[in-house]
Amino acid sequence: MRVTLLGTGTSTGVPMIGCECSVCTSADPRDRRLRTSALIETATGNILIDAGPDMRQQLLRAGVQSLHGVLITHEHQDHIGGIDDLRPLNYRMQTSVSLYSTEHTLGILRKRYHYAFDAQSGGSSRPNIDLVPITPWQAFQLAGHTIIPLPITHGPMSILGYRIGQLAYITDASYIDDHVVDAIQGVDVLIINALRDQPHPMHLSFAQAQQYVDRIGPRRAFFVHLSHDLHHADLLHRLPDFMQPGFDGQMIEVVE
């Protein structure tokens, strides 16, 4: 299984509009971060995690020609704003694309993309999507793999992380329950959010994220949903070898 980090930035992206800080003006391409998303490539299909407003650019850059499903973590716009751009894949595959998330999140998608479910709308002007409800802890099959949705706390919200074989993917967490820590103990690869050094009510800080990495004990950990407070090169120098800041386009092989 291969994971491509399509985006590693926070909700504003990096550089942030109007900002002239040292990260936003950095010449290091690893400091340019689209909104956080990931592509899972397996022998039996492609799985996308989140479909934010940069999805079109991300899928073009990754050369994606088909998707077997999209796992949605939650309904914030930086995670669902690109769903309309699934249309070209509908044309190419001649089929719908299934989106998986909680009943709550799918209800919001149905309202926000109401025209996708309106029989009066022209077929070429709306994405052909199927909404598939899933429940935390209830495993399901997608592209030949078992997916376990994980309950994650995001400030006042309950959202989803995912375990796919030896991969655990958690974004936008502010707290991870002990049961989830136990369920992903010792995975090969952990992808986890770490917004910045300063505490934040909705997201893990770097210190908090590192504490979870230590408790989970993955072979390798990659940090995503990074703000413009953090230079990639500076993070590399201060992290142990098995922990890395992720960067857009990074490809990670997961031992199965």
SEMIBA-632984 format. One record per residue (C-alpha): x, y, z; residue in three letters. Coordinates in steps of 0.5 Angstrom, whole numbers, plus 500, padded with zeros to 3 digits. Layout:
<pts>
XYZALA...
</pts>
This chain:
<pts>
500500500MET503507498ARG500513501VAL501520498THR500526502LEU496531497LEU496536502GLY499538509THR497545511GLY492548515THR485551513SER488557510THR493553506GLY501556506VAL502561504PRO497564507MET493570503ILE496577505GLY502574510CYS509576509GLU512571514CYS518567513SER514561512VAL509564507CYS515567503THR520561504SER523559498ALA523551500ASP518548496PRO516544502ARG514550506ASP508550501ARG502547503ARG495545500LEU490543505ARG491537508THR489530504SER492524502ALA491518497LEU492511499ILE494507493GLU493499493THR493493488ALA486493488THR484501488GLY485508490ASN482511496ILE482519497LEU482521505ILE478528504ASP476532498ALA478540500GLY478546496PRO485544493ASP483537491MET483538483ARG490541483GLN492535488GLN489530484LEU492533477LEU499533480ARG498526483ALA496523476GLY489520479VAL485517474GLN480513478SER477513485LEU474507489HIS472511495GLY473518499VAL473517506LEU471524509ILE473526516THR468531518HIS464537514GLU469543515HIS470546508GLN478545508ASP476537508HIS470538503ILE470544499GLY473540492GLY467535492ILE464538486ASP471537482ASP469529482LEU465530476ARG471529471PRO472522475LEU465521474ASN466522466TYR472518466ARG470512470MET462512468GLN460511475THR459515481SER464516487VAL462513494SER463518500LEU464515507TYR462519513SER458519519THR450520518GLU451527521HIS457529516THR453526510LEU447530512GLY451537512ILE454534505LEU447533502ARG445540504LYS451544502ARG451540495TYR444539494HIS444540487TYR448534486ALA441530489PHE436534485ASP434530479ALA432537475GLN440539475SER443537469GLY448531469GLY454534467SER453540472SER453536478ARG458531481PRO455524481ASN456521488ILE453516493ASP453518500LEU455512505VAL454512512PRO459509517ILE459509524THR466509529PRO469502530TRP464499525GLN469496520ALA467496513PHE471494506GLN473498501LEU478497495ALA480490498GLY482493505HIS478493512THR477500514ILE476502521ILE473509523PRO476512529LEU472517533PRO476523534ILE475529538THR476536534HIS474541539GLY467541541PRO466536535MET466529534SER470527527ILE473521524LEU480518523GLY481512520TYR485505521ARG487502514ILE491496515GLY498498518GLN496505517LEU493510522ALA490517519TYR488522524ILE487529522THR484535526ASP485532533ALA485536539SER484530543TYR485522542ILE481517547ASP485512550ASP481506546HIS483509540VAL490510542VAL490502544ASP487501537ALA492503533ILE498501538GLN504499534GLY502501527VAL507502521ASP505509519VAL502514523LEU499520520ILE497526525ILE496533525ASN500538529ALA498545528LEU504549531ARG508550538ASP502554541GLN496550544PRO490551540HIS483549542PRO481545536MET488542534HIS494538537LEU500542538SER507539536PHE508537544ALA501534544GLN502530538ALA509528540GLN506525546GLN501521542TYR506519538VAL510516544ASP504513546ARG502509540ILE509507538GLY509507530PRO515505526ARG514512523ARG510518524ALA509524519PHE506530522PHE500534517VAL495540518HIS501544519LEU501552520SER505557517HIS508558524ASP513552522LEU519551517HIS520544515HIS527545515ALA527547522ASP522541524LEU527536521LEU532538526HIS528538532ARG525531531LEU527524532PRO529520526ASP522516526PHE518523526MET518527520GLN514533518PRO510531512GLY510535505PHE506536499ASP507530494GLY511526499GLN510518498MET510513504ILE510506503GLU506502508VAL508495510VAL502491510GLU
</pts>
